[in-house]
Amino acid sequence: MASSGTHVFHPEKELRVLELYSGIGGMHFALDNAPVIKEQNLKYKVVLAIDINNVANRIYQHNFPDTNMSSSGIEGLTVKQLDKLKIDMILMSPPCQPFTRVGKKMDHEDVRSKSFLHLLNLLPRLSHCPSYILVENVKGFETSQTRDILLQILKKCDFTYQELLLTPLQMGIPNARLRYYLIAKKRPNSFCFSIKDQVLYDLPECVYHMLAYRQHAEIQDKKGKANTKLDMSGKICDQFMIQKDVSLTLNGENDSLVQKPSAECQSNQNVNMLCKTEDQSDVDKSVFDEGTKSKRPKFNNTYNENTEDRLREIVRQFREIENHNEIFRQVEDGEHISYGPCLQLVHFLETANKREDFDKFRVPDKDLKRFILMDIVNPCSRKSICFTKRYGHFMEGAGSIIQMTSDVQAVKAATDFKAHAVQTQNRDQWQEEEMEIIRRLELRYFTPREIANLLCFPQSFRFPEGLSIIQFYRLLGNSLNVYVVSILISLMLL
Ligand SMILES: C[S@@+](CC[C@H](N)C(=O)[O-])C[C@H]1O[C@@H](n2cnc3c(N)ncnc32)[C@H](O)[C@@H]1O
């Protein structure tokens, strides 16, 4: 059904948002960063955030001290309580265990689905039904019976909706996190794009136009104010916009990847705004290309000159070993999904003053024994696998491991060793000599801050003191990609 894109939400009115299964506040950060909220200056308030996990609530409260929180189970919510809150929008990530590929797939019969089913049951009985609903879950939810119940309820409550399966890789973010999303609007609201009665594997076309407008506005803004603060999501947005319509060319001697607008892009007035102009900040390109540095305006962003010099040096070293590293990569999780080049991981990494700063993140010898199962990346890589809540002790598929050495010989030796070890499956016989080959890769876990960066949490996101690194990994692994959700919130409100 093609729709006209009307919405009844009045820009002067305050949008009242209920955040369910709020965790560490990924949805709240996405709302804060949703392009449409910023551009149209929409007023909004998270009137209540609910989660039963007290550690998650501590992080949430640390970042959003003014938001009302409840640690009571969602299965205890009543019609009366919800009506009193006069909710306009519900943002929620219900527990995913009932639907995960590796789990028992108990679906609606799993006790962890109970609270979500309870909420769905309340919806048709509300006098003040919300106008917007966003649901995030794992791939697998789209074939569940719980999803069928969700759709039935939405139809009953006169919602129009779209389901999507998206990964941040499609948006230039070098981290796989294939997730199910549903965005729904209560009629007479309608979407600004044509609704499909099937799960979409890419964003609707209008998103590119919306982001083109955003970028245009940002350029104007930057021209006006020299010290505009760019946070992580702003930077990724730039990359996302160029990567949709670019051709990759090899840049002469440097052999570096430079993105150039395609002919199609140049010929289209609207899409043309997607292409970068010379005076835009592009750390990725500048790291390779000395020449552009002086032309770039100085923004007060995350990177200062020293950092850039260090990044350039890191990139130079890692470019040499890129080819060897392919053998350390695991296979991507999404079928049907196509995506262009992503930013390099270097942009998401912390820079340690001393090498020892990363010591507590080093992969210990006992885990190095499982080296052939690891997804090993380096700062030049443009992809990492999904970081799950099990990250931090080595577990296959729980997240990528970063290789800090830039010693080509060390990488070559480990590559050869891996090829041999895969064939012989003899890790019980590895001696000190073999272990030393792996140690020389200087493998470490990503830090919680780096994972938060890859999930596009803004730089303002803070970890409270007194919690362990493992607790941070667990909660980040449960969270979501803030940038992807911020785009979906915008799509709902457009
Ligand atoms: C997938 S995580 C959501 C993560 C969140 N969106 C974030 O950004 O961190 C699911 C959350 O639901 C919470 N939860 C599970 N069952 C619940 C229930 N019955 N009532 C309230 N919260 C619940 C868990 O504690 C967990 O934090």
PDBQT file of the ligand as one rigid body, heavy atoms in Angstrom, charges set to zero:
ROOT
HETATM    1  C1  LIG A 501      17.435  -7.345  24.836  1.00  0.00    +0.000 C 
HETATM    2  S1  LIG A 501      17.619  -6.586  26.365  1.00  0.00    +0.000 S 
HETATM    3  C2  LIG A 501      17.174  -4.926  26.014  1.00  0.00    +0.000 C 
HETATM    4  C3  LIG A 501      18.345  -4.029  25.938  1.00  0.00    +0.000 C 
HETATM    5  C4  LIG A 501      18.074  -2.566  25.820  1.00  0.00    +0.000 C 
HETATM    6  N1  LIG A 501      17.311  -2.191  24.654  1.00  0.00    +0.000 N 
HETATM    7  C5  LIG A 501      19.381  -1.813  25.839  1.00  0.00    +0.000 C 
HETATM    8  O1  LIG A 501      19.607  -0.922  25.031  1.00  0.00    +0.000 OA
HETATM    9  O2  LIG A 501      20.219  -2.137  26.681  1.00  0.00    +0.000 OA
HETATM   10  C6  LIG A 501      16.185  -7.169  27.234  1.00  0.00    +0.000 C 
HETATM   11  C7  LIG A 501      16.024  -6.544  28.598  1.00  0.00    +0.000 C 
HETATM   12  O3  LIG A 501      14.748  -6.933  29.102  1.00  0.00    +0.000 OA
HETATM   13  C8  LIG A 501      14.846  -7.025  30.493  1.00  0.00    +0.000 C 
HETATM   14  N2  LIG A 501      13.698  -7.857  30.947  1.00  0.00    +0.000 N 
HETATM   15  C9  LIG A 501      13.531  -9.172  30.737  1.00  0.00    +0.000 A 
HETATM   16  N3  LIG A 501      12.347  -9.562  31.219  1.00  0.00    +0.000 NA
HETATM   17  C10 LIG A 501      11.751  -8.470  31.742  1.00  0.00    +0.000 A 
HETATM   18  C11 LIG A 501      10.495  -8.244  32.367  1.00  0.00    +0.000 A 
HETATM   19  N4  LIG A 501       9.645  -9.245  32.567  1.00  0.00    +0.000 N 
HETATM   20  N5  LIG A 501      10.199  -6.991  32.769  1.00  0.00    +0.000 NA
HETATM   21  C12 LIG A 501      11.075  -5.984  32.570  1.00  0.00    +0.000 A 
HETATM   22  N6  LIG A 501      12.277  -6.137  31.974  1.00  0.00    +0.000 NA
HETATM   23  C13 LIG A 501      12.603  -7.371  31.561  1.00  0.00    +0.000 A 
HETATM   24  C14 LIG A 501      16.217  -7.634  30.742  1.00  0.00    +0.000 C 
HETATM   25  O4  LIG A 501      16.685  -7.341  32.016  1.00  0.00    +0.000 OA
HETATM   26  C15 LIG A 501      17.036  -6.971  29.617  1.00  0.00    +0.000 C 
HETATM   27  O5  LIG A 501      17.725  -5.840  30.092  1.00  0.00    +0.000 OA
ENDROOT
TORSDOF 0
